[in-house]
Amino acid sequence: MTYFYLFLIFIIFALSSYFIYKKFIPAFFSFIPDSPNTRSSHSKIIPRGGGLIFSLLGLFSLLFSGNLSQLFCMPLAFIGFLDDKLNLSPLFRYFSQIITAVVCLIYSDNILKIFASFSHPFLFSCLYFLFLIVISAIINFSNFMDGIDGLVASCFFIIFGNMILNGEYDLIPVTGALFGFLIWNWTPAKIFMGDIGSTFLGALFAFKIFNLNSLSLFFAYLIVASPLFADALISIIRRFINRQNIFKPHNLHLYQRLYQAGWKHDHISIIYILFTLIFCLTFNIFGFKYLIITFFLMLMTGYYLERKYALPFKRN
């Protein structure tokens, strides 16, 4: 399949997604309105659940690929859709994420096989448990970071684009559909992806990286996605150190505290987009070693934004 046809597939799904959203945003507004609350970064009612469309469009990849990753993500996406509508209990949602993580490790087991080749059986069992936590963390972190216009959609667009450049062509339909959604999700957002979208994207990313045949590529993809995941991870660590309930909803992520300090949605999203793009370019041009150097540059930039611009992290 030539690059021209791959690009044509992307354009078809991007345009299809754009016009489907244009047609159905009023229906989402009636069915799943998102009213502002104390943790919201928006001040008016916006429809959510928009991830339904790009997740369904992504299933068209099954027509030219035998990879079932996106199909296996759909049950979790369905739970996310129910949560958008009914506000399911956190315990039920986490249980569904663990089930998805187990399926991920059963189906996408290449990374597990690499570790099994040089690990003691007991150590391998510990790694299996650790990977379950990592996958559920990726799913949750994707959800946690979906708090301002365009942030998660644009970062995952670059993350999946990087994977496509490295041969994961079955991601083209969902990436094109995600681009069509992003046009409507960019500030001022006309629709949010909701839990159905953020958990689907996180689960799909987990399925793809655990099915890789290379540890260096596994860690490279994680670093490319680190502008999203590092913010959420650092927030959890800081809350744990400050003896806060890490399972309780909050608005202490760096992106949230930048917004509270007066930054606009697009300015914050662009910061995360730029670093995700820099990681993508660094990896594809210079390789893994320079990617690690760039990662520490990102941490330094985050620390600078934390100290110079963001509202202080609330202590218990």
Helices and strands as residue ranges (DSSP letters): H 3-31, E 33-34, E 46-47, H 51-58, G 59-63, H 69-86, H 90-107, H 110-116, H 121-144, H 151-165, G 169-171, H 172-185, H 194-210, H 215-224, H 226-241, H 254-260, H 265-286, H 288-308
